[in-house]
Amino acid sequence: MQVHYNIDSLPLFKNATITIGTFDGVHLGHQVIINTLNQEAKDVNGESVIITFHPHPRKVVSSIVTGIRLINTLDERIALLAKTGVDHLVVVPFTDFFANQTAEEYIKDFLVEKFKPTTIIIGYDHRFGKDRKGNYLLMEQKAIEYNYTLKEIPEHLLDAVKVSSTTIRNALLHGQIEEANKLLGYAFFFTGQVVHGNKIGRTIGYPTANLKSHNEEKITLGDGIYAVYVTVVGKKYKGMLSIGFRPTVDGKKRVTEVNIFDFDEEIYDQTIKVEIKKHLRNEVKFNSLDELKQQLHTDKENSLKCL
């Protein structure tokens, strides 16, 4: 898959078959749409093209931007889309200027001029242009003028995609990782930079790597203890993840920390990847560090059983 960031220097796509969307999560519903895109491109001996936007359009057009919580960062989304067999991904800078195009300008100056599409695949509820005035009907009206075929993503599939995205986000926020993973079609993951903590885990035999998120828009899991895989410098390890306020220790600050099994290296400032496989238990306050240590032993055993 080729990734393009500059819409003013795009190649001449061969019989471009395009679709447009955020594709946050690249979950199983999205993958059905992408499979359709790839098949349509094959049918016209063309190339499949996904158009997506960065930053998220809501950050530009909405007065309320604090509520954006994405399943994937842009880099994660690109990596997931690269596995789908799509020929091209175009990341369009979403700016005020872009948002203020009229619907007619969006079709003529953006879609037609930049992509010269043979086929456009969109949903019945697709909105575009200033004040979101453009719709499927307008794009259908322009199809003859601009010589493209318009194909509609079925309503039932679009509805399923929306439900899946909402369900996944809610499941992640509530720690229901198995439900989220089932809809994603892969294990939810995140990356973080290893930073210094208070090193209490070392004193009870369970040293942890404290993690700082790279992206504030990335959705965070609900508090709890999870069985995970951890990738450090290309090598994958088993481990267990704790997210929460550590009530047994201090309970003042929400912390994300991971205990990597059979691992004893200094990795401060490195970026590691954590894949979440199973929710083991909720966060609990123990009466002493000894009680906590006993529970961590059980947590480790339970982690190893499912990894």
C-alpha positions in Angstrom: 0.0 0.0 0.0 1.3 3.4 -1.0 0.6 6.3 1.5 0.2 9.8 0.1 0.2 13.0 2.2 0.4 15.7 -0.4 -2.9 15.9 -2.4 -1.2 18.3 -4.9 1.3 15.7 -6.0 -0.8 12.5 -6.3 0.0 10.0 -9.0 -2.4 9.3 -11.8 -4.3 6.4 -10.4 -5.3 3.6 -12.8 -9.2 3.5 -13.0 -9.3 4.7 -9.4 -12.0 3.1 -7.3 -12.3 5.3 -4.2 -14.0 5.4 -0.8 -13.9 8.0 1.9 -13.9 7.7 5.7 -12.2 7.8 9.0 -11.9 4.0 9.4 -11.1 4.4 13.0 -10.4 0.9 14.4 -10.3 -0.7 11.0 -12.6 -3.2 12.5 -14.5 -6.2 10.9 -17.2 -3.9 9.6 -14.7 -1.6 7.9 -13.0 -4.6 6.5 -16.2 -5.7 4.7 -16.3 -2.3 3.0 -12.6 -2.4 2.1 -13.1 -5.9 0.6 -15.9 -4.5 -1.5 -13.6 -1.6 -2.6 -10.8 -4.0 -3.6 -13.2 -6.2 -5.5 -14.8 -3.3 -7.4 -11.3 -2.1 -8.3 -10.4 -5.5 -9.6 -13.6 -5.6 -11.7 -12.6 -2.5 -13.6 -8.9 -3.4 -13.7 -8.1 -0.4 -11.5 -6.5 0.6 -8.2 -8.3 0.8 -4.9 -7.9 4.1 -3.0 -9.0 5.0 0.5 -9.3 8.8 1.3 -9.0 9.6 5.0 -8.5 12.8 7.0 -6.1 14.1 9.6 -6.6 15.6 12.0 -10.1 14.3 12.8 -12.6 16.6 11.1 -14.4 17.2 14.4 -11.3 18.9 15.7 -11.6 21.5 12.9 -15.4 22.0 12.5 -16.7 21.4 16.0 -16.5 23.8 18.9 -16.2 20.8 21.3 -13.0 19.0 20.7 -12.2 17.5 24.1 -14.5 14.5 23.6 -12.6 12.9 20.7 -11.3 9.5 21.6 -10.0 7.4 18.8 -9.4 3.7 18.7 -6.3 4.1 16.6 -3.7 6.8 16.1 -3.0 7.8 12.5 0.1 5.6 12.4 -1.8 2.7 13.8 -4.6 3.1 11.3 -2.1 3.2 8.4 -0.4 0.0 9.6 -3.8 -1.8 9.9 -5.0 -0.5 6.5 -1.8 -1.7 4.9 -2.8 -5.3 5.8 -6.1 -5.1 3.9 -4.8 -5.2 0.3 -5.7 -1.6 -0.5 -3.5 -0.1 -3.2 -3.4 3.5 -2.0 -4.2 5.5 1.1 -4.4 9.3 0.8 -4.2 11.2 4.1 -5.9 14.6 3.4 -4.9 17.5 5.7 -8.3 18.6 7.1 -8.1 22.4 7.4 -10.5 25.3 7.7 -10.0 25.9 4.0 -10.8 22.3 3.1 -13.9 22.3 5.4 -15.2 25.5 3.8 -15.4 24.1 0.3 -18.9 24.0 -1.1 -20.3 20.6 -1.9 -19.9 21.2 -5.6 -16.2 22.3 -5.1 -15.6 19.2 -3.1 -16.7 17.0 -5.9 -15.2 19.0 -8.8 -11.9 20.3 -7.3 -11.2 17.6 -4.9 -12.6 14.2 -5.9 -12.6 14.6 -9.6 -9.6 16.8 -10.2 -7.3 15.0 -7.7 -8.4 11.4 -8.2 -10.2 11.1 -11.6 -12.3 8.3 -10.2 -13.8 5.6 -12.3 -15.9 4.4 -9.3 -16.9 6.1 -6.0 -18.2 4.0 -3.2 -20.0 5.8 -0.4 -22.8 5.4 2.1 -26.3 6.8 1.7 -25.7 9.2 4.6 -22.4 10.5 3.4 -22.2 14.3 4.0 -19.5 16.7 2.6 -18.8 20.3 1.8 -19.4 23.4 3.9 -22.1 22.9 6.5 -22.2 19.3 5.3 -24.7 20.2 2.6 -23.4 17.7 0.1 -25.0 14.3 0.0 -25.4 11.1 -2.0 -28.1 12.6 -4.2 -25.8 15.4 -5.3 -23.0 13.0 -6.0 -25.4 10.9 -8.0 -26.5 14.0 -10.0 -22.9 14.8 -10.9 -21.9 11.3 -11.9 -22.8 11.7 -15.6 -21.1 15.1 -15.8 -17.9 13.9 -14.4 -18.0 10.4 -15.8 -17.8 8.2 -12.7 -19.9 5.4 -11.5 -21.4 5.8 -8.0 -22.0 2.8 -5.8 -23.8 2.8 -2.5 -22.6 1.0 0.6 -25.7 -0.8 1.8 -27.6 0.8 4.7 -27.5 -2.3 6.9 -23.7 -2.5 6.5 -23.2 1.1 7.4 -25.4 0.8 10.4 -23.5 -2.2 11.5 -20.2 -0.3 11.2 -21.5 2.6 13.3 -22.9 0.2 16.0 -19.6 -1.7 16.0 -17.5 1.5 16.4 -19.7 2.7 19.2 -19.7 -0.7 20.9 -16.0 -1.0 20.6 -15.3 2.4 22.2 -17.8 1.7 25.0 -16.3 -1.7 25.6 -12.8 -0.4 25.8 -13.8 2.4 28.2 -15.4 -0.2 30.5 -12.6 -2.7 30.3 -14.6 -5.3 28.3 -11.6 -6.2 26.2 -12.8 -9.5 24.8 -15.9 -7.9 23.4 -13.9 -5.2 21.8 -11.3 -7.6 20.3 -14.1 -9.7 18.8 -15.5 -6.8 16.9 -12.0 -5.4 16.0 -10.8 -8.7 14.6 -7.5 -8.3 16.4 -6.2 -7.5 19.9 -6.6 -3.8 20.9 -3.1 -2.3 21.3 -1.4 0.9 22.3 2.1 2.2 22.5 3.7 4.2 25.3 7.0 5.6 26.4 8.6 4.0 29.4 9.0 6.7 32.2 10.2 6.7 35.7 7.8 5.7 38.5 8.1 5.2 42.2 9.6 1.7 41.8 7.4 0.1 44.5 6.8 -2.9 42.2 10.5 -3.8 42.5 10.3 -4.1 46.2 7.7 -6.9 46.0 9.1 -8.8 43.1 6.9 -7.4 40.3 8.8 -4.5 38.7 6.8 -2.5 36.2 7.4 -0.2 33.3 5.4 2.9 33.7 3.9 4.1 30.4 3.2 7.6 29.1 0.8 7.8 26.1 2.0 9.4 22.9 -1.4 10.6 21.9 -4.0 12.3 24.1 -6.8 11.4 21.6 -6.1 7.7 21.8 -8.9 6.0 23.8 -7.8 4.5 27.2 -9.0 1.3 28.7 -11.1 1.1 31.8 -9.3 0.6 35.1 -8.2 -3.0 35.9 -5.7 -5.7 35.5 -5.2 -7.3 32.1 -3.2 -10.1 30.5 -1.1 -8.7 27.7 1.6 -9.2 25.2 4.4 -6.6 25.2 6.7 -5.9 22.3 10.1 -4.5 23.2 12.6 -3.7 20.3 10.8 -6.2 18.1 10.6 -9.1 20.6 7.3 -10.1 22.1 6.9 -11.0 25.8 4.0 -12.1 28.0 2.9 -9.8 30.8 0.2 -8.2 32.8 -1.0 -4.6 32.7 -2.4 -2.4 35.5 -4.4 0.7 34.8 -5.8 2.7 37.7 -5.1 4.7 40.8 -3.2 2.0 42.7 -5.3 2.4 45.9 -3.0 0.1 47.9 0.0 2.4 47.2 -1.3 6.0 47.1 -4.5 6.2 45.1 -3.8 9.8 43.9 -2.8 9.5 40.3 -4.0 7.3 37.4 -1.1 5.2 36.2 -0.6 2.7 33.4 2.1 0.2 34.2 3.1 -3.2 32.8 4.9 -6.1 34.4 6.8 -7.9 31.6 7.4 -11.6 32.4 10.9 -13.1 32.2 12.4 -9.7 31.4 15.1 -7.7 33.3 16.4 -4.8 31.2 16.5 -1.1 31.6 14.2 0.4 28.9 13.6 3.9 30.1 12.6 6.3 27.3 11.9 3.5 24.9 8.6 3.0 23.2 6.9 -0.3 23.7 3.7 -1.9 22.3 1.1 -3.5 24.5 -1.6 -5.8 23.1 -4.5 -6.4 25.4 -5.9 -10.0 25.5 -8.0 -10.5 28.6 -9.4 -8.5 31.6 -8.4 -10.4 34.7 -10.0 -8.4 37.5 -11.0 -5.0 38.7 -8.7 -2.7 40.7 -8.9 -3.6 44.4 -7.4 -2.0 47.6 -5.5 -4.4 49.7 -4.6 -4.1 53.4 -0.9 -4.4 52.9 1.8 -4.8 50.2 2.0 -8.5 51.2 -1.6 -9.0 50.3 -1.0 -7.2 47.0 2.0 -9.4 46.3 -0.1 -12.6 46.8 -2.7 -11.3 44.5 -0.1 -10.4 41.8 1.1 -14.0 42.0 -2.4 -15.2 41.2 -2.7 -12.5 38.5 0.5 -13.8 36.8 -0.7 -17.4 36.9 -4.1 -16.3 35.3 -2.3 -14.3 32.7 -0.1 -17.2 31.7 -3.1 -19.5 31.4 -4.7 -17.3 28.7 -1.6 -16.1 26.8 
